[in-house]
Amino acid sequence: MSIKELLKQAKLLQKESKFGDALKVYLKVDESLDLNSLDSEEIFYIRLNEGHCARLAGEFALAVKYYKMALKIAEKIDERAKADALAGLGTASRTIGKFEDAIESFKKAFKIYKKLNDIEGQAYIYWALGGTFRFMGYFKKSFKSFKKALMIYESIPDMNGMGYTLCGLGGVSRMMGNFELSLDFYTRANLIMRDLRDKFGIAYSYCGLANASRMFLDFDLAEKYFDLATKNYEKIGDRINYAYTLWGEGTLAKIKNDFDQALEKFSKAEEIFSQAGDKRGLIYTELGKIEVNFILNGKFQNKEIKRLLQISERMGYNFERLHIMLVERLIKNENVEDIFSGYLKLGSKFFKRVDVKLPLNLP
């Protein structure tokens, strides 16, 4: 198959949200790519799309590599190409916990987009910063950034951008403890994604609806939406978001006291997170297993708790650090009021909306 045919196949798979399959085709392109046969702009877009596919397939280190290659080529093309590469690099950096690097890339990209009067590019940066602040546990900043992105996407209008931004708002609202708003945002996002037939967006919004339903203890509806999310993720071959869905299913099983099912789901998710190097995902799955093992066996895994705390502190996962401390205190039957104060400082009141006891229904 020629390079042109391989590229056409990769782009088609990418359009269908089959990012893992698309990445495999791009890797075949790399094997036979003659850099002298294509101009700089063509090579740039190959590298940029390789970065996108690698990131969405959970190959984060590979994504960073491709985005850096794209950035190097972009220097020879124009400012817009440079901004696009920086935006991609920032999005990949945040997935591996390099938040300061991500924010620096986003700032540089935003400056270029603003200079070029590229409002769609600016909206993307607001969306990306919203996700970054959410991972850092800065929920008020996250919500504000997502709202800025939504305002721009609505003015364009860009339905795809609106859909993904509504998903972002749904996620951060859940973390903040506003489950009604979370459900509303995810419902609106799901309607848009289904109308656009965006397979990844459909799966992502179904998972959000499932988690919102879980927070309301609507087990039947949560199971229905998790099932829909899982089926869609399996169709497109997604790994990372599929793993977070498994964690959500595990948490649902845990609060229903179906501990065997919970451990099975947590273990499957843990395996994927380990392969991808997703430390945040590992914290959630390992913490879930620690909690279930204590409930079943009365065993307090102190070493594992301390290790997770070290990871959360090193990576800057502030919200997750508080979750670890909360589980530890509940296991030891110690006071948790100072942890509640920590949640409030991050902009989260979720603990006021859930029964704070083991098993925990974390957002």
C-alpha positions in Angstrom: 0.0 0.0 0.0 1.3 3.4 -0.9 1.9 6.3 1.5 -1.1 8.1 0.1 -3.3 5.1 0.6 -2.1 4.6 4.2 -2.6 8.2 5.1 -6.1 8.1 3.7 -6.8 5.0 5.7 -5.4 6.5 8.9 -7.4 9.7 8.5 -10.6 7.7 8.0 -10.0 5.6 11.1 -9.2 8.8 13.0 -12.5 10.4 11.8 -14.3 7.3 13.1 -12.6 7.8 16.6 -10.7 4.5 16.2 -7.5 6.2 17.4 -5.6 3.0 18.3 -6.2 1.6 14.8 -5.3 4.9 13.2 -2.0 5.0 15.2 -1.1 1.5 13.9 -1.5 2.7 10.3 0.5 5.9 11.0 3.3 3.7 12.4 3.3 1.9 9.1 3.6 5.2 7.4 6.6 6.0 9.5 8.3 2.8 8.3 8.2 3.7 4.7 8.1 7.5 4.9 10.6 9.3 2.6 10.9 12.8 4.2 12.4 14.1 0.9 9.2 13.1 -1.0 6.9 15.4 1.0 7.0 19.1 1.8 7.3 20.4 5.3 3.6 21.1 5.7 2.5 17.6 4.8 5.1 16.1 7.2 3.9 18.5 9.9 0.3 17.3 9.7 1.3 13.7 9.7 3.3 14.3 12.9 0.4 16.4 14.4 -2.2 13.7 13.7 0.2 11.0 15.0 0.3 13.0 18.2 -3.5 13.2 18.4 -4.0 9.5 17.8 -1.2 8.5 20.2 -2.7 10.7 23.0 -6.2 9.5 22.5 -5.0 5.8 22.3 -3.3 6.2 25.7 0.2 6.2 24.3 1.2 9.4 26.1 5.0 9.2 25.8 4.6 8.6 22.1 2.2 11.5 21.8 4.7 13.9 23.4 7.4 12.7 21.0 5.2 13.3 17.9 4.0 16.7 19.1 7.6 17.8 19.7 8.5 16.6 16.2 5.6 18.6 14.8 6.7 21.7 16.8 10.2 21.5 15.3 8.8 21.3 11.8 6.2 24.1 12.6 9.1 26.5 13.2 9.8 26.3 9.4 6.1 26.8 8.4 4.1 29.5 10.2 2.8 30.7 13.5 -0.5 28.8 13.3 1.3 25.5 12.8 3.4 26.3 15.8 0.4 27.1 17.9 -1.4 23.9 16.9 1.7 21.9 17.9 2.0 23.7 21.2 -1.7 23.1 21.9 -1.2 19.4 21.2 1.9 19.2 23.3 0.2 20.9 26.2 -2.7 18.5 26.1 -0.4 15.5 26.1 1.8 16.9 28.9 -1.2 17.3 31.2 -2.1 13.6 30.8 1.2 12.6 32.3 1.0 15.1 35.2 3.4 17.7 33.8 1.0 20.5 34.6 3.4 23.4 34.5 4.8 22.3 31.2 1.3 22.0 29.9 0.3 25.5 31.1 3.4 27.0 29.5 2.6 25.4 26.2 -1.0 26.6 26.4 0.1 30.1 27.2 2.4 30.3 24.2 -0.3 28.8 21.9 -2.9 31.2 23.2 -0.7 34.2 22.5 -0.2 33.1 18.9 -3.9 32.4 18.4 -4.8 35.8 19.8 -2.3 37.5 17.5 -3.9 35.7 14.6 -7.4 36.5 15.8 -8.1 32.7 15.8 -11.0 32.5 18.1 -11.5 28.8 17.7 -7.9 28.2 18.7 -8.4 30.5 21.7 -11.5 28.4 22.7 -9.5 25.2 22.5 -6.9 26.6 24.9 -9.6 27.6 27.4 -11.0 24.1 27.1 -7.6 22.5 27.5 -6.8 24.7 30.5 -10.1 23.8 32.0 -9.2 20.1 31.9 -5.7 20.9 33.3 -7.0 22.9 36.3 -9.5 20.1 36.9 -6.7 17.5 37.1 -4.8 19.8 39.5 -7.9 20.1 41.7 -8.4 23.8 41.0 -12.1 23.5 40.3 -13.2 27.1 40.3 -10.5 28.0 37.8 -11.5 24.9 35.8 -15.1 25.9 35.7 -14.4 29.5 34.7 -12.0 28.3 31.9 -14.6 25.9 30.5 -17.3 28.6 30.6 -15.0 30.9 28.5 -14.5 28.1 26.0 -18.3 27.4 25.8 -19.1 31.1 25.3 -16.7 31.2 22.2 -17.9 27.9 20.8 -21.5 29.0 21.1 -20.7 32.3 19.3 -19.0 30.6 16.3 -21.1 28.3 16.5 -19.0 25.1 16.8 -21.2 22.2 17.9 -18.3 19.8 18.4 -16.5 22.2 20.6 -19.7 22.9 22.6 -20.2 19.1 23.1 -16.7 18.5 24.5 -16.8 21.7 26.6 -20.1 20.6 28.1 -18.5 17.3 29.0 -15.7 19.2 30.7 -18.2 21.3 32.7 -20.1 18.1 33.6 -17.0 16.6 35.0 -15.8 19.5 37.1 -19.4 20.2 38.4 -19.5 16.6 39.7 -16.1 17.1 41.4 -17.5 20.4 43.0 -20.5 18.5 44.3 -23.1 20.1 42.0 -24.6 16.8 40.7 -27.7 18.5 39.2 -25.6 20.8 37.1 -23.3 17.9 36.1 -26.3 15.9 34.9 -27.6 18.8 32.9 -24.2 19.5 31.2 -23.7 15.8 30.3 -27.3 15.5 29.0 -26.8 18.5 26.7 -23.4 17.1 25.6 -24.9 13.7 24.8 -27.6 15.2 22.6 -25.0 17.1 20.6 -22.6 14.2 20.3 -25.4 11.8 19.1 -26.6 14.5 16.6 -23.0 14.8 15.3 -22.5 11.0 15.4 -19.2 11.6 17.2 -18.5 8.1 18.5 -15.9 9.1 21.0 -18.0 12.0 22.3 -21.0 9.7 22.6 -19.1 7.3 24.7 -17.5 10.0 26.8 -20.9 11.7 27.5 -22.5 8.4 28.4 -19.8 7.8 30.9 -20.5 11.2 32.4 -24.2 10.5 32.6 -23.4 7.3 34.3 -21.3 8.9 36.9 -23.8 11.7 37.5 -26.5 9.0 38.0 -24.2 7.2 40.4 -23.9 10.3 42.5 -27.7 10.4 42.8 -27.6 6.6 43.8 -29.7 5.8 40.7 -28.1 2.5 40.2 -30.2 1.2 37.3 -29.7 4.3 35.3 -26.0 4.4 36.1 -25.6 0.8 35.0 -27.5 1.5 31.7 -25.2 4.5 30.9 -22.0 2.7 31.9 -23.1 -0.2 29.6 -23.6 2.2 26.7 -20.3 3.9 27.4 -18.4 0.6 27.5 -20.0 -0.7 24.3 -19.1 2.5 22.5 -15.5 2.5 23.8 -15.0 -1.1 22.9 -16.2 -0.4 19.3 -13.7 2.4 18.8 -10.9 0.6 20.7 -10.4 3.3 23.3 -8.2 2.4 26.3 -7.9 5.2 28.8 -11.4 6.5 28.9 -12.6 2.9 28.9 -10.4 2.3 32.0 -12.0 5.3 33.7 -15.4 3.8 32.9 -14.3 0.6 34.5 -13.3 2.5 37.6 -16.8 4.1 37.6 -18.4 0.7 37.3 -16.2 -0.6 40.1 -17.2 2.3 42.3 -20.9 1.6 41.5 -20.4 -2.1 42.4 -18.6 -1.1 45.6 -21.4 1.1 46.9 -23.9 -1.6 46.1 -21.7 -4.0 48.3 -20.9 -6.2 45.2 -17.3 -6.3 46.2 -16.2 -9.2 43.9 -17.5 -7.2 40.9 -15.8 -4.1 42.3 -12.4 -5.8 42.5 -12.7 -7.2 39.0 -13.5 -3.8 37.5 -10.7 -2.0 39.5 -8.2 -4.7 38.5 -9.0 -4.4 34.8 -8.8 -0.6 34.9 -5.5 -0.8 36.9 -3.9 -3.0 34.3 -4.7 -0.4 31.5 -3.6 2.5 33.6 -0.3 0.7 34.4 0.4 0.0 30.8 -0.3 3.7 29.8 1.5 5.2 32.8 -1.6 7.0 34.0 -0.8 7.7 37.7 -4.0 9.5 38.4 -6.0 6.5 37.2 -3.9 4.2 39.3 -4.6 6.2 42.4 -8.3 5.8 41.9 -8.2 2.1 41.2 -5.7 1.1 43.9 -7.5 3.2 46.4 -10.8 1.4 45.5 -9.1 -1.9 46.0 -7.6 -0.8 49.4 -11.0 0.2 50.6 -12.7 -3.1 49.5 -9.9 -5.2 51.0 -10.4 -3.5 54.3 -14.1 -4.0 54.2 -13.7 -7.7 53.3 -10.7 -8.6 55.4 -10.2 -5.8 57.9 -6.7 -5.4 56.5 -5.2 -1.9 56.5 -2.7 -1.5 53.7 -0.6 1.2 55.3 2.4 0.9 52.9 0.1 1.2 49.9 -1.6 4.2 51.3 1.7 6.0 52.0 2.9 5.2 48.4 -0.3 6.6 46.9 0.1 9.8 49.0 3.7 10.2 47.7 2.5 9.8 44.1 -0.3 12.4 44.6 2.0 14.9 46.2 4.8 14.4 43.6 2.4 14.7 40.7 0.3 17.5 42.1 -3.0 15.6 42.3 -4.5 17.7 45.1 -8.0 16.3 45.0 -6.9 12.7 44.9 -4.5 13.3 47.8 -7.5 14.3 49.9 -9.3 11.2 48.8 -6.4 9.0 50.0 -6.3 10.8 53.3 -10.1 10.5 53.7 -10.0 6.7 53.1 -7.1 6.4 55.6 -8.9 8.4 58.3 -12.2 6.4 57.8 -10.3 3.1 58.1 -8.6 4.3 61.3 -11.9 5.9 62.5 -10.2 9.3 62.9 -11.6 12.8 62.6 -12.0 14.1 59.0 -13.0 17.7 59.5 -9.7 19.1 58.3 -10.0 17.1 55.1 -13.4 18.6 54.5 -11.7 22.0 54.8 -9.2 20.9 52.2 -12.0 20.0 49.8 -13.6 23.4 50.3 -10.4 25.2 49.5 -10.3 23.4 46.2 -13.9 24.4 45.5 -15.5 21.1 46.2 -18.5 20.4 48.5 -19.2 16.9 47.3 -18.8 15.5 50.8 -21.9 17.4 51.8 -23.9 15.5 49.2 -22.7 11.9 50.0 -22.7 9.6 52.9 -19.1 9.9 54.1 -18.4 6.3 55.2 -17.0 3.1 53.8 -17.7 2.2 51.0 -17.2 5.7 49.6 -19.1 7.1 46.6 -16.3 9.3 45.3 -17.1 11.7 42.5 
